[in-house]
Amino acid sequence: MEIYGYVRVSSMEQNEARQMKAFEEQCISTSNIFTDKQSGNDFDRPQYKMLLEKIKPGDLLYITSIDRLGRNYEEILNQWRILTKELYIDIAVLSMPLLDTRLNKDLMGTFIADLVLQILSFVAHSERDNIKSRQAEGIAAAKARGVRFGRPKIKLPDNFDELVSKWESGKIKFPEVLAKSGLKQATFYKHLREHRESR
């Protein structure tokens, strides 16, 4: 039997150290730990796919929490089913000792584990929805207070029309237009299009 660990963090900026430390405490070889730094909205993850190809019936997979398997209720349940019912491996969820398929393999034990899994998956999914809702409410409230998001709009020089006219008539060259307007090339062309459309 081989023992594996699966680590997922949802962005390149997040640190996987906490999950790695938990696996070290289980004496899992670093060569058997697979790490993805990617959103859990889908399972197009290279390391997760490699894990599924390598793992064999009877092996054990550790995850630190149930939401490492997915970002929504349906996906978590589907991955759990694939791992336990199709690949025939055991799973141990470190944050929830009840979710350890090595324990109580009788009908009642399986029923309890499945029930706990569904409840936790639903709670994890609901919590993410609540976070998104609170974020949206916070953004709406900030906008209502006049908070602006994104880059500040670049102010055009007062003589922009004059500079464009001189450039179009060949009186000044393009680098000079950029220097006098204080604009980058892409920004200049963007405003030039708007300027021509408003004529």
C-alpha positions in Angstrom: 0.0 0.0 0.0 1.2 3.5 -0.9 0.3 6.6 1.0 -0.3 9.9 -0.8 -1.2 13.5 0.0 -2.9 16.0 -2.2 -2.4 19.7 -1.7 -4.4 22.4 -3.4 -4.2 26.2 -2.9 -6.5 28.4 -5.0 -3.8 30.8 -6.3 -0.1 31.1 -6.9 0.1 33.6 -4.1 -1.3 31.3 -1.4 1.1 29.2 0.7 0.8 25.4 0.9 3.1 25.2 3.9 0.3 24.4 6.4 -0.9 21.5 4.3 2.6 20.2 3.7 3.4 20.2 7.4 0.2 18.2 8.1 1.4 15.6 5.6 4.9 15.5 7.0 3.3 14.6 10.4 1.7 11.6 8.7 5.2 10.6 7.4 4.1 10.9 3.8 7.1 10.9 1.4 7.5 14.2 -0.5 7.6 12.2 -3.7 4.0 11.1 -3.0 2.6 14.6 -2.4 0.9 16.2 -5.3 0.4 20.0 -5.3 -1.8 22.2 -7.5 -2.0 26.0 -7.3 -5.2 26.6 -9.1 -8.8 27.4 -8.5 -11.1 24.5 -7.5 -13.8 25.5 -9.9 -12.8 22.6 -12.2 -10.5 19.6 -12.1 -8.3 20.4 -15.1 -5.3 20.2 -12.8 -2.1 18.5 -13.9 -1.0 17.3 -10.5 -4.4 15.9 -9.6 -4.5 14.0 -12.9 -1.0 12.6 -12.3 -2.1 11.4 -8.8 -5.2 9.6 -10.3 -2.9 7.9 -12.8 -0.5 6.7 -10.2 -2.7 5.7 -7.3 -3.8 2.1 -7.1 -6.6 0.1 -5.4 -5.9 -0.2 -1.7 -3.7 2.9 -1.5 -4.4 5.7 1.0 -4.9 9.4 0.1 -4.7 12.1 2.7 -6.3 15.6 2.3 -6.3 18.3 4.9 -9.9 19.3 4.4 -12.8 18.2 2.2 -12.8 21.4 0.1 -9.4 20.4 -1.3 -11.4 18.0 -3.6 -13.5 20.8 -5.1 -15.2 24.1 -5.0 -18.8 23.0 -5.0 -21.0 20.5 -3.4 -21.6 18.3 -6.5 -17.9 18.2 -7.5 -16.7 17.2 -4.0 -19.2 14.3 -3.9 -18.3 13.2 -7.5 -14.6 13.1 -6.7 -15.2 11.2 -3.5 -17.2 8.7 -5.5 -14.5 8.3 -8.2 -11.8 7.8 -5.6 -13.6 5.4 -3.4 -16.0 3.6 -5.7 -14.1 3.5 -9.0 -10.4 3.6 -8.0 -11.0 1.7 -4.7 -8.7 3.7 -2.6 -9.1 4.9 1.0 -9.3 8.6 1.9 -8.5 10.2 5.2 -9.6 13.9 5.8 -7.3 15.2 8.5 -9.7 18.0 9.7 -12.5 15.5 10.1 -11.5 12.1 11.6 -15.0 10.7 10.9 -14.2 11.0 7.2 -11.7 8.1 7.1 -12.8 5.3 4.9 -10.5 2.8 6.7 -12.8 3.0 9.7 -16.1 1.2 10.1 -16.2 -0.4 6.6 -19.6 -2.1 7.5 -22.9 -0.7 6.1 -23.5 1.6 9.1 -20.0 3.0 9.0 -20.3 3.7 5.3 -23.7 5.3 5.7 -22.4 7.6 8.5 -19.3 8.6 6.5 -21.4 9.4 3.4 -23.9 11.4 5.5 -21.1 13.4 7.1 -19.5 14.0 3.7 -22.7 15.3 2.2 -23.3 17.7 5.1 -19.7 19.0 5.0 -19.7 19.4 1.3 -23.0 21.4 1.5 -21.7 23.6 4.3 -18.4 24.3 2.4 -20.4 25.2 -0.8 -22.8 27.4 1.2 -19.9 29.2 2.9 -18.2 30.0 -0.4 -21.5 31.4 -1.7 -21.9 33.5 1.4 -18.3 34.8 1.0 -19.0 35.8 -2.7 -22.3 37.5 -1.6 -20.6 39.5 1.1 -17.8 40.5 -1.3 -20.4 41.7 -3.8 -22.3 43.6 -1.1 -19.0 45.2 0.0 -18.1 46.3 -3.5 -21.6 47.7 -4.0 -21.4 49.6 -0.7 -17.9 51.0 -1.6 -19.1 52.1 -5.0 -22.1 53.9 -3.4 -19.6 55.8 -1.2 -17.7 56.8 -4.3 -14.8 54.4 -4.1 -13.4 53.8 -7.6 -12.0 50.4 -8.6 -9.4 49.8 -11.3 -6.8 52.1 -12.7 -7.6 55.9 -12.5 -8.6 57.4 -15.9 -5.8 59.1 -17.6 -6.5 62.8 -18.2 -5.9 64.0 -21.7 -3.8 67.2 -22.2 -5.8 70.3 -23.1 -4.0 70.6 -26.4 -4.7 67.0 -27.5 -6.7 68.0 -30.5 -3.9 70.4 -31.6 -1.2 67.7 -31.2 -3.3 65.3 -33.3 -3.8 67.9 -36.0 -0.1 68.7 -36.2 0.9 65.0 -36.3 -1.7 64.2 -39.0 -0.5 67.1 -41.1 3.1 65.9 -40.7 4.3 68.9 -38.7 5.5 66.8 -35.8 6.6 63.2 -35.6 4.9 60.5 -33.6 7.5 60.2 -30.8 7.1 63.9 -30.2 3.3 63.5 -29.9 3.7 60.9 -27.3 6.3 63.0 -25.4 4.1 66.2 -25.4 0.9 64.4 -24.6 2.4 62.3 -21.8 0.6 59.2 -23.1 1.8 55.7 -23.9 1.3 54.4 -27.5 -1.6 52.1 -26.7 -3.4 54.9 -24.7 -2.7 57.4 -27.4 -4.3 55.3 -30.1 -7.3 54.5 -27.9 -8.0 58.2 -27.4 -7.2 58.9 -31.0 -10.0 56.5 -32.0 -12.4 58.2 -29.6 -11.3 61.6 -30.9 -12.0 60.6 -34.6 -15.3 59.1 -33.8 -16.5 62.3 -32.0 -15.7 64.4 -35.0 
